[in-house]
Amino acid sequence: MRTTGIIRGIDEVGRIVIPKEYRRMLKVNDKEDSLEISMEGDRIVLRKHMPACTFCGSADGMIEYSGYKICRNCVDNLEQIVGQQVEGE
């Protein structure tokens, strides 16, 4: 396999500097965004982290409650469940 692109070293604590051009392409803000690190076979893959619903994994219509990200659909489902439990008491 042929290597293309920018080659960076790893420092003594395992850090790698991601080139600014790549951060711009991903629209990653150094102070506000996070990267998701995963393995695909023998490769380390970096992706911009996109918050997803704690329950279903959707990224649509997110709200935050007590530190958890929850989509609007799951909030609606939870409201129905709570309503049913209150009626059953």
Gaussian input, Z-matrix of N, CA and C with variables (Angstrom, degrees):
# hf/3-21g

backbone

0 1
 N
 C     1     B1
 C     2     B2     1     A1
 N     3     B3     2     A2     1     D1
 C     4     B4     3     A3     2     D2
 C     5     B5     4     A4     3     D3
 N     6     B6     5     A5     4     D4
 C     7     B7     6     A6     5     D5
 C     8     B8     7     A7     6     D6
 N     9     B9     8     A8     7     D7
 C    10    B10     9     A9     8     D8
 C    11    B11    10    A10     9     D9
 N    12    B12    11    A11    10    D10
 C    13    B13    12    A12    11    D11
 C    14    B14    13    A13    12    D12
 N    15    B15    14    A14    13    D13
 C    16    B16    15    A15    14    D14
 C    17    B17    16    A16    15    D15
 N    18    B18    17    A17    16    D16
 C    19    B19    18    A18    17    D17
 C    20    B20    19    A19    18    D18
 N    21    B21    20    A20    19    D19
 C    22    B22    21    A21    20    D20
 C    23    B23    22    A22    21    D21
 N    24    B24    23    A23    22    D22
 C    25    B25    24    A24    23    D23
 C    26    B26    25    A25    24    D24
 N    27    B27    26    A26    25    D25
 C    28    B28    27    A27    26    D26
 C    29    B29    28    A28    27    D27
 N    30    B30    29    A29    28    D28
 C    31    B31    30    A30    29    D29
 C    32    B32    31    A31    30    D30
 N    33    B33    32    A32    31    D31
 C    34    B34    33    A33    32    D32
 C    35    B35    34    A34    33    D33
 N    36    B36    35    A35    34    D34
 C    37    B37    36    A36    35    D35
 C    38    B38    37    A37    36    D36
 N    39    B39    38    A38    37    D37
 C    40    B40    39    A39    38    D38
 C    41    B41    40    A40    39    D39
 N    42    B42    41    A41    40    D40
 C    43    B43    42    A42    41    D41
 C    44    B44    43    A43    42    D42
 N    45    B45    44    A44    43    D43
 C    46    B46    45    A45    44    D44
 C    47    B47    46    A46    45    D45
 N    48    B48    47    A47    46    D46
 C    49    B49    48    A48    47    D47
 C    50    B50    49    A49    48    D48
 N    51    B51    50    A50    49    D49
 C    52    B52    51    A51    50    D50
 C    53    B53    52    A52    51    D51
 N    54    B54    53    A53    52    D52
 C    55    B55    54    A54    53    D53
 C    56    B56    55    A55    54    D54
 N    57    B57    56    A56    55    D55
 C    58    B58    57    A57    56    D56
 C    59    B59    58    A58    57    D57
 N    60    B60    59    A59    58    D58
 C    61    B61    60    A60    59    D59
 C    62    B62    61    A61    60    D60
 N    63    B63    62    A62    61    D61
 C    64    B64    63    A63    62    D62
 C    65    B65    64    A64    63    D63
 N    66    B66    65    A65    64    D64
 C    67    B67    66    A66    65    D65
 C    68    B68    67    A67    66    D66
 N    69    B69    68    A68    67    D67
 C    70    B70    69    A69    68    D68
 C    71    B71    70    A70    69    D69
 N    72    B72    71    A71    70    D70
 C    73    B73    72    A72    71    D71
 C    74    B74    73    A73    72    D72
 N    75    B75    74    A74    73    D73
 C    76    B76    75    A75    74    D74
 C    77    B77    76    A76    75    D75
 N    78    B78    77    A77    76    D76
 C    79    B79    78    A78    77    D77
 C    80    B80    79    A79    78    D78
 N    81    B81    80    A80    79    D79
 C    82    B82    81    A81    80    D80
 C    83    B83    82    A82    81    D81
 N    84    B84    83    A83    82    D82
 C    85    B85    84    A84    83    D83
 C    86    B86    85    A85    84    D84
 N    87    B87    86    A86    85    D85
 C    88    B88    87    A87    86    D86
 C    89    B89    88    A88    87    D87
 N    90    B90    89    A89    88    D88
 C    91    B91    90    A90    89    D89
 C    92    B92    91    A91    90    D90
 N    93    B93    92    A92    91    D91
 C    94    B94    93    A93    92    D92
 C    95    B95    94    A94    93    D93
 N    96    B96    95    A95    94    D94
 C    97    B97    96    A96    95    D95
 C    98    B98    97    A97    96    D96
 N    99    B99    98    A98    97    D97
 C   100   B100    99    A99    98    D98
 C   101   B101   100   A100    99    D99
 N   102   B102   101   A101   100   D100
 C   103   B103   102   A102   101   D101
 C   104   B104   103   A103   102   D102
 N   105   B105   104   A104   103   D103
 C   106   B106   105   A105   104   D104
 C   107   B107   106   A106   105   D105
 N   108   B108   107   A107   106   D106
 C   109   B109   108   A108   107   D107
 C   110   B110   109   A109   108   D108
 N   111   B111   110   A110   109   D109
 C   112   B112   111   A111   110   D110
 C   113   B113   112   A112   111   D111
 N   114   B114   113   A113   112   D112
 C   115   B115   114   A114   113   D113
 C   116   B116   115   A115   114   D114
 N   117   B117   116   A116   115   D115
 C   118   B118   117   A117   116   D116
 C   119   B119   118   A118   117   D117
 N   120   B120   119   A119   118   D118
 C   121   B121   120   A120   119   D119
 C   122   B122   121   A121   120   D120
 N   123   B123   122   A122   121   D121
 C   124   B124   123   A123   122   D122
 C   125   B125   124   A124   123   D123
 N   126   B126   125   A125   124   D124
 C   127   B127   126   A126   125   D125
 C   128   B128   127   A127   126   D126
 N   129   B129   128   A128   127   D127
 C   130   B130   129   A129   128   D128
 C   131   B131   130   A130   129   D129
 N   132   B132   131   A131   130   D130
 C   133   B133   132   A132   131   D131
 C   134   B134   133   A133   132   D132
 N   135   B135   134   A134   133   D133
 C   136   B136   135   A135   134   D134
 C   137   B137   136   A136   135   D135
 N   138   B138   137   A137   136   D136
 C   139   B139   138   A138   137   D137
 C   140   B140   139   A139   138   D138
 N   141   B141   140   A140   139   D139
 C   142   B142   141   A141   140   D140
 C   143   B143   142   A142   141   D141
 N   144   B144   143   A143   142   D142
 C   145   B145   144   A144   143   D143
 C   146   B146   145   A145   144   D144
 N   147   B147   146   A146   145   D145
 C   148   B148   147   A147   146   D146
 C   149   B149   148   A148   147   D147
 N   150   B150   149   A149   148   D148
 C   151   B151   150   A150   149   D149
 C   152   B152   151   A151   150   D150
 N   153   B153   152   A152   151   D151
 C   154   B154   153   A153   152   D152
 C   155   B155   154   A154   153   D153
 N   156   B156   155   A155   154   D154
 C   157   B157   156   A156   155   D155
 C   158   B158   157   A157   156   D156
 N   159   B159   158   A158   157   D157
 C   160   B160   159   A159   158   D158
 C   161   B161   160   A160   159   D159
 N   162   B162   161   A161   160   D160
 C   163   B163   162   A162   161   D161
 C   164   B164   163   A163   162   D162
 N   165   B165   164   A164   163   D163
 C   166   B166   165   A165   164   D164
 C   167   B167   166   A166   165   D165
 N   168   B168   167   A167   166   D166
 C   169   B169   168   A168   167   D167
 C   170   B170   169   A169   168   D168
 N   171   B171   170   A170   169   D169
 C   172   B172   171   A171   170   D170
 C   173   B173   172   A172   171   D171
 N   174   B174   173   A173   172   D172
 C   175   B175   174   A174   173   D173
 C   176   B176   175   A175   174   D174
 N   177   B177   176   A176   175   D175
 C   178   B178   177   A177   176   D176
 C   179   B179   178   A178   177   D177
 N   180   B180   179   A179   178   D178
 C   181   B181   180   A180   179   D179
 C   182   B182   181   A181   180   D180
 N   183   B183   182   A182   181   D181
 C   184   B184   183   A183   182   D182
 C   185   B185   184   A184   183   D183
 N   186   B186   185   A185   184   D184
 C   187   B187   186   A186   185   D185
 C   188   B188   187   A187   186   D186
 N   189   B189   188   A188   187   D187
 C   190   B190   189   A189   188   D188
 C   191   B191   190   A190   189   D189
 N   192   B192   191   A191   190   D190
 C   193   B193   192   A192   191   D191
 C   194   B194   193   A193   192   D192
 N   195   B195   194   A194   193   D193
 C   196   B196   195   A195   194   D194
 C   197   B197   196   A196   195   D195
 N   198   B198   197   A197   196   D196
 C   199   B199   198   A198   197   D197
 C   200   B200   199   A199   198   D198
 N   201   B201   200   A200   199   D199
 C   202   B202   201   A201   200   D200
 C   203   B203   202   A202   201   D201
 N   204   B204   203   A203   202   D202
 C   205   B205   204   A204   203   D203
 C   206   B206   205   A205   204   D204
 N   207   B207   206   A206   205   D205
 C   208   B208   207   A207   206   D206
 C   209   B209   208   A208   207   D207
 N   210   B210   209   A209   208   D208
 C   211   B211   210   A210   209   D209
 C   212   B212   211   A211   210   D210
 N   213   B213   212   A212   211   D211
 C   214   B214   213   A213   212   D212
 C   215   B215   214   A214   213   D213
 N   216   B216   215   A215   214   D214
 C   217   B217   216   A216   215   D215
 C   218   B218   217   A217   216   D216
 N   219   B219   218   A218   217   D217
 C   220   B220   219   A219   218   D218
 C   221   B221   220   A220   219   D219
 N   222   B222   221   A221   220   D220
 C   223   B223   222   A222   221   D221
 C   224   B224   223   A223   222   D222
 N   225   B225   224   A224   223   D223
 C   226   B226   225   A225   224   D224
 C   227   B227   226   A226   225   D225
 N   228   B228   227   A227   226   D226
 C   229   B229   228   A228   227   D227
 C   230   B230   229   A229   228   D228
 N   231   B231   230   A230   229   D229
 C   232   B232   231   A231   230   D230
 C   233   B233   232   A232   231   D231
 N   234   B234   233   A233   232   D232
 C   235   B235   234   A234   233   D233
 C   236   B236   235   A235   234   D234
 N   237   B237   236   A236   235   D235
 C   238   B238   237   A237   236   D236
 C   239   B239   238   A238   237   D237
 N   240   B240   239   A239   238   D238
 C   241   B241   240   A240   239   D239
 C   242   B242   241   A241   240   D240
 N   243   B243   242   A242   241   D241
 C   244   B244   243   A243   242   D242
 C   245   B245   244   A244   243   D243
 N   246   B246   245   A245   244   D244
 C   247   B247   246   A246   245   D245
 C   248   B248   247   A247   246   D246
 N   249   B249   248   A248   247   D247
 C   250   B250   249   A249   248   D248
 C   251   B251   250   A250   249   D249
 N   252   B252   251   A251   250   D250
 C   253   B253   252   A252   251   D251
 C   254   B254   253   A253   252   D252
 N   255   B255   254   A254   253   D253
 C   256   B256   255   A255   254   D254
 C   257   B257   256   A256   255   D255
 N   258   B258   257   A257   256   D256
 C   259   B259   258   A258   257   D257
 C   260   B260   259   A259   258   D258
 N   261   B261   260   A260   259   D259
 C   262   B262   261   A261   260   D260
 C   263   B263   262   A262   261   D261
 N   264   B264   263   A263   262   D262
 C   265   B265   264   A264   263   D263
 C   266   B266   265   A265   264   D264

   B1=1.4540
   B2=1.5204
   B3=1.2783
   B4=1.4548
   B5=1.5194
   B6=1.3197
   B7=1.4550
   B8=1.5153
   B9=1.3297
   B10=1.4599
   B11=1.5150
   B12=1.2993
   B13=1.4494
   B14=1.5115
   B15=1.3003
   B16=1.4578
   B17=1.5177
   B18=1.3155
   B19=1.4657
   B20=1.5218
   B21=1.3307
   B22=1.4681
   B23=1.5169
   B24=1.3197
   B25=1.4563
   B26=1.5195
   B27=1.3140
   B28=1.4625
   B29=1.5163
   B30=1.3494
   B31=1.4677
   B32=1.5337
   B33=1.3218
   B34=1.4737
   B35=1.5280
   B36=1.3346
   B37=1.4664
   B38=1.5358
   B39=1.3298
   B40=1.4549
   B41=1.5116
   B42=1.3265
   B43=1.4664
   B44=1.5230
   B45=1.3250
   B46=1.4600
   B47=1.5207
   B48=1.3135
   B49=1.4574
   B50=1.5306
   B51=1.3345
   B52=1.4611
   B53=1.5273
   B54=1.3256
   B55=1.4720
   B56=1.5229
   B57=1.3175
   B58=1.4605
   B59=1.5322
   B60=1.3415
   B61=1.4711
   B62=1.5283
   B63=1.3332
   B64=1.4669
   B65=1.5245
   B66=1.3283
   B67=1.4681
   B68=1.5180
   B69=1.3306
   B70=1.4730
   B71=1.5243
   B72=1.3334
   B73=1.4665
   B74=1.5262
   B75=1.3302
   B76=1.4721
   B77=1.5223
   B78=1.3502
   B79=1.4712
   B80=1.5236
   B81=1.3376
   B82=1.4582
   B83=1.5206
   B84=1.3345
   B85=1.4596
   B86=1.5237
   B87=1.3302
   B88=1.4664
   B89=1.5224
   B90=1.2986
   B91=1.4707
   B92=1.5295
   B93=1.3365
   B94=1.4652
   B95=1.5245
   B96=1.3110
   B97=1.4585
   B98=1.5198
   B99=1.3257
   B100=1.4621
   B101=1.5181
   B102=1.3292
   B103=1.4530
   B104=1.5155
   B105=1.3110
   B106=1.4528
   B107=1.5250
   B108=1.3142
   B109=1.4585
   B110=1.5215
   B111=1.3396
   B112=1.4632
   B113=1.5233
   B114=1.3297
   B115=1.4613
   B116=1.5196
   B117=1.3179
   B118=1.4610
   B119=1.5212
   B120=1.3241
   B121=1.4666
   B122=1.5187
   B123=1.3222
   B124=1.4673
   B125=1.5264
   B126=1.3389
   B127=1.4633
   B128=1.5280
   B129=1.3010
   B130=1.4628
   B131=1.5148
   B132=1.3310
   B133=1.4622
   B134=1.5199
   B135=1.3273
   B136=1.4642
   B137=1.5210
   B138=1.3288
   B139=1.4597
   B140=1.5184
   B141=1.3184
   B142=1.4521
   B143=1.5276
   B144=1.3162
   B145=1.4646
   B146=1.5185
   B147=1.3091
   B148=1.4541
   B149=1.5208
   B150=1.3376
   B151=1.4608
   B152=1.5229
   B153=1.3169
   B154=1.4603
   B155=1.5263
   B156=1.3071
   B157=1.4641
   B158=1.5274
   B159=1.3070
   B160=1.4600
   B161=1.5233
   B162=1.3283
   B163=1.4593
   B164=1.5258
   B165=1.3330
   B166=1.4699
   B167=1.5262
   B168=1.3359
   B169=1.4537
   B170=1.5178
   B171=1.3216
   B172=1.4618
   B173=1.5305
   B174=1.3341
   B175=1.4660
   B176=1.5265
   B177=1.3282
   B178=1.4681
   B179=1.5213
   B180=1.3306
   B181=1.4573
   B182=1.5150
   B183=1.3281
   B184=1.4614
   B185=1.5265
   B186=1.3322
   B187=1.4609
   B188=1.5302
   B189=1.3202
   B190=1.4614
   B191=1.5185
   B192=1.3330
   B193=1.4560
   B194=1.5196
   B195=1.3165
   B196=1.4654
   B197=1.5304
   B198=1.3226
   B199=1.4588
   B200=1.5169
   B201=1.3329
   B202=1.4659
   B203=1.5188
   B204=1.3319
   B205=1.4631
   B206=1.5249
   B207=1.3404
   B208=1.4605
   B209=1.5315
   B210=1.3418
   B211=1.4675
   B212=1.5296
   B213=1.3189
   B214=1.4716
   B215=1.5331
   B216=1.3312
   B217=1.4615
   B218=1.5299
   B219=1.3299
   B220=1.4725
   B221=1.5187
   B222=1.3403
   B223=1.4673
   B224=1.5231
   B225=1.3399
   B226=1.4612
   B227=1.5292
   B228=1.3358
   B229=1.4694
   B230=1.5229
   B231=1.3344
   B232=1.4627
   B233=1.5319
   B234=1.3305
   B235=1.4608
   B236=1.5262
   B237=1.3414
   B238=1.4664
   B239=1.5233
   B240=1.3252
   B241=1.4679
   B242=1.5232
   B243=1.3208
   B244=1.4694
   B245=1.5272
   B246=1.3318
   B247=1.4694
   B248=1.5224
   B249=1.3105
   B250=1.4692
   B251=1.5137
   B252=1.3331
   B253=1.4602
   B254=1.5143
   B255=1.3268
   B256=1.4787
   B257=1.5338
   B258=1.3466
   B259=1.4616
   B260=1.5315
   B261=1.3275
   B262=1.4513
   B263=1.5188
   B264=1.3015
   B265=1.4796
   B266=1.5012
   A1=109.26
   A2=116.40
   A3=122.37
   A4=110.16
   A5=117.36
   A6=122.00
   A7=109.59
   A8=115.92
   A9=120.08
   A10=107.74
   A11=117.16
   A12=120.58
   A13=111.89
   A14=115.08
   A15=122.85
   A16=109.16
   A17=116.64
   A18=121.59
   A19=107.83
   A20=115.86
   A21=121.70
   A22=109.18
   A23=116.17
   A24=121.17
   A25=111.47
   A26=115.33
   A27=122.64
   A28=107.12
   A29=117.40
   A30=119.22
   A31=110.57
   A32=116.22
   A33=121.58
   A34=114.29
   A35=118.26
   A36=119.94
   A37=111.75
   A38=117.44
   A39=121.89
   A40=116.15
   A41=118.02
   A42=120.37
   A43=111.73
   A44=114.02
   A45=122.60
   A46=106.98
   A47=117.59
   A48=120.97
   A49=107.97
   A50=115.87
   A51=120.74
   A52=106.81
   A53=116.93
   A54=119.85
   A55=112.78
   A56=114.81
   A57=121.64
   A58=111.79
   A59=116.61
   A60=119.77
   A61=110.61
   A62=117.17
   A63=121.06
   A64=110.78
   A65=116.95
   A66=119.83
   A67=110.51
   A68=116.78
   A69=120.40
   A70=110.72
   A71=117.24
   A72=121.30
   A73=111.36
   A74=117.11
   A75=121.73
   A76=113.21
   A77=115.34
   A78=121.35
   A79=110.43
   A80=115.43
   A81=122.02
   A82=108.26
   A83=116.12
   A84=121.99
   A85=107.50
   A86=116.75
   A87=121.72
   A88=113.56
   A89=118.68
   A90=121.43
   A91=113.20
   A92=118.07
   A93=120.03
   A94=114.82
   A95=118.49
   A96=121.19
   A97=112.07
   A98=114.90
   A99=122.04
   A100=108.47
   A101=115.31
   A102=121.15
   A103=109.04
   A104=115.86
   A105=122.37
   A106=107.23
   A107=117.14
   A108=122.50
   A109=108.14
   A110=116.72
   A111=120.19
   A112=109.63
   A113=114.81
   A114=121.36
   A115=108.27
   A116=116.75
   A117=123.05
   A118=105.81
   A119=115.07
   A120=119.31
   A121=109.49
   A122=116.19
   A123=120.32
   A124=111.95
   A125=118.10
   A126=122.60
   A127=111.38
   A128=115.21
   A129=121.67
   A130=105.95
   A131=116.75
   A132=121.66
   A133=109.17
   A134=116.71
   A135=123.02
   A136=108.12
   A137=116.57
   A138=122.10
   A139=108.09
   A140=116.03
   A141=119.74
   A142=107.51
   A143=116.61
   A144=120.80
   A145=109.81
   A146=115.30
   A147=121.79
   A148=107.13
   A149=118.16
   A150=120.25
   A151=111.15
   A152=116.23
   A153=121.42
   A154=109.47
   A155=115.18
   A156=122.50
   A157=110.64
   A158=115.84
   A159=122.65
   A160=111.40
   A161=117.44
   A162=121.34
   A163=113.74
   A164=118.48
   A165=119.85
   A166=113.95
   A167=118.48
   A168=120.87
   A169=114.84
   A170=118.07
   A171=121.82
   A172=109.65
   A173=116.33
   A174=120.58
   A175=110.99
   A176=117.71
   A177=122.10
   A178=111.67
   A179=116.46
   A180=122.08
   A181=114.43
   A182=117.03
   A183=121.38
   A184=112.59
   A185=115.23
   A186=121.89
   A187=106.40
   A188=116.38
   A189=119.45
   A190=109.09
   A191=115.54
   A192=121.75
   A193=108.38
   A194=116.51
   A195=122.92
   A196=112.33
   A197=115.92
   A198=120.61
   A199=114.69
   A200=117.90
   A201=122.30
   A202=109.91
   A203=116.61
   A204=122.36
   A205=107.60
   A206=116.12
   A207=121.19
   A208=107.87
   A209=116.57
   A210=120.25
   A211=110.03
   A212=115.61
   A213=121.39
   A214=111.67
   A215=117.03
   A216=120.81
   A217=111.20
   A218=117.19
   A219=120.15
   A220=111.54
   A221=117.51
   A222=120.20
   A223=109.27
   A224=116.86
   A225=120.68
   A226=111.05
   A227=116.36
   A228=120.33
   A229=111.69
   A230=116.85
   A231=120.54
   A232=111.15
   A233=116.12
   A234=119.59
   A235=110.95
   A236=117.09
   A237=120.98
   A238=110.91
   A239=116.67
   A240=120.86
   A241=110.41
   A242=116.85
   A243=120.90
   A244=109.93
   A245=117.08
   A246=121.29
   A247=111.01
   A248=118.08
   A249=122.17
   A250=110.83
   A251=117.14
   A252=120.30
   A253=110.96
   A254=116.55
   A255=120.60
   A256=109.94
   A257=117.12
   A258=120.52
   A259=111.77
   A260=116.81
   A261=121.38
   A262=114.34
   A263=118.51
   A264=121.20
   A265=111.49
   D1=136.57
   D2=-177.91
   D3=-93.96
   D4=135.35
   D5=179.57
   D6=-88.63
   D7=131.55
   D8=174.36
   D9=-130.11
   D10=158.73
   D11=178.12
   D12=100.70
   D13=-158.65
   D14=-175.50
   D15=-94.47
   D16=137.24
   D17=178.09
   D18=-107.57
   D19=129.42
   D20=179.66
   D21=-126.58
   D22=146.89
   D23=174.80
   D24=-84.59
   D25=167.62
   D26=177.12
   D27=-109.76
   D28=131.36
   D29=-179.11
   D30=-80.28
   D31=-178.66
   D32=-172.96
   D33=-64.94
   D34=-18.25
   D35=177.53
   D36=-107.81
   D37=13.42
   D38=173.69
   D39=88.83
   D40=13.10
   D41=-178.94
   D42=-86.41
   D43=146.99
   D44=174.67
   D45=-127.96
   D46=135.40
   D47=176.08
   D48=-85.44
   D49=124.62
   D50=177.55
   D51=-88.76
   D52=123.75
   D53=-176.90
   D54=-55.37
   D55=142.60
   D56=-178.04
   D57=-56.39
   D58=-36.72
   D59=179.71
   D60=-59.87
   D61=-40.68
   D62=179.52
   D63=-69.37
   D64=-39.85
   D65=178.10
   D66=-63.37
   D67=-37.88
   D68=176.80
   D69=-64.91
   D70=-43.54
   D71=-179.46
   D72=-60.93
   D73=-38.07
   D74=178.58
   D75=-82.63
   D76=-5.90
   D77=-174.77
   D78=55.89
   D79=46.68
   D80=178.89
   D81=-96.08
   D82=119.62
   D83=176.37
   D84=-87.87
   D85=124.73
   D86=-174.59
   D87=-54.85
   D88=-34.19
   D89=-174.33
   D90=-93.68
   D91=-26.16
   D92=-170.11
   D93=-109.50
   D94=-27.28
   D95=-173.25
   D96=-100.24
   D97=159.72
   D98=176.70
   D99=-122.63
   D100=158.45
   D101=174.91
   D102=-110.57
   D103=142.05
   D104=175.45
   D105=-95.11
   D106=129.57
   D107=-178.51
   D108=-110.88
   D109=126.76
   D110=179.53
   D111=-142.28
   D112=170.39
   D113=177.64
   D114=-111.98
   D115=136.64
   D116=172.19
   D117=-130.17
   D118=98.88
   D119=-174.71
   D120=65.66
   D121=-122.76
   D122=179.95
   D123=-99.03
   D124=20.48
   D125=-177.63
   D126=-114.96
   D127=144.18
   D128=170.62
   D129=-96.19
   D130=126.58
   D131=-176.09
   D132=-115.35
   D133=131.62
   D134=175.81
   D135=-109.90
   D136=130.74
   D137=175.98
   D138=-133.79
   D139=149.26
   D140=172.77
   D141=-63.78
   D142=128.70
   D143=-178.87
   D144=-73.00
   D145=127.88
   D146=176.39
   D147=-115.18
   D148=115.46
   D149=-178.34
   D150=-57.37
   D151=140.06
   D152=-179.57
   D153=-131.31
   D154=159.84
   D155=-179.54
   D156=-59.51
   D157=133.92
   D158=178.66
   D159=-59.14
   D160=-32.37
   D161=-174.09
   D162=-92.23
   D163=-46.64
   D164=-171.61
   D165=-116.17
   D166=-12.26
   D167=179.01
   D168=87.22
   D169=-2.27
   D170=179.23
   D171=-68.93
   D172=153.74
   D173=177.29
   D174=-113.53
   D175=11.49
   D176=-176.92
   D177=-91.08
   D178=132.36
   D179=172.61
   D180=58.62
   D181=48.28
   D182=-174.79
   D183=-75.31
   D184=140.81
   D185=168.13
   D186=-127.53
   D187=162.70
   D188=178.09
   D189=-115.71
   D190=133.63
   D191=177.63
   D192=-135.82
   D193=119.38
   D194=179.08
   D195=50.05
   D196=40.19
   D197=177.23
   D198=85.14
   D199=0.23
   D200=179.09
   D201=-107.08
   D202=139.12
   D203=174.57
   D204=-90.02
   D205=128.70
   D206=-177.88
   D207=-135.74
   D208=133.57
   D209=179.09
   D210=-79.61
   D211=161.29
   D212=-177.53
   D213=-59.63
   D214=-39.00
   D215=-179.50
   D216=-61.59
   D217=-44.45
   D218=179.31
   D219=-69.02
   D220=-34.34
   D221=175.25
   D222=-60.99
   D223=-44.82
   D224=178.67
   D225=-61.18
   D226=-43.77
   D227=178.44
   D228=-62.38
   D229=-41.73
   D230=178.72
   D231=-64.38
   D232=-39.67
   D233=177.80
   D234=-61.31
   D235=-39.59
   D236=177.99
   D237=-64.92
   D238=-43.39
   D239=-179.32
   D240=-63.55
   D241=-46.18
   D242=179.29
   D243=-62.85
   D244=-41.67
   D245=178.63
   D246=-61.08
   D247=-41.16
   D248=178.78
   D249=-66.39
   D250=-38.78
   D251=-179.61
   D252=-68.41
   D253=-39.11
   D254=179.19
   D255=-65.93
   D256=-40.58
   D257=178.58
   D258=-65.32
   D259=-32.71
   D260=-177.38
   D261=-78.89
   D262=-10.59
   D263=-178.13
   D264=-75.76

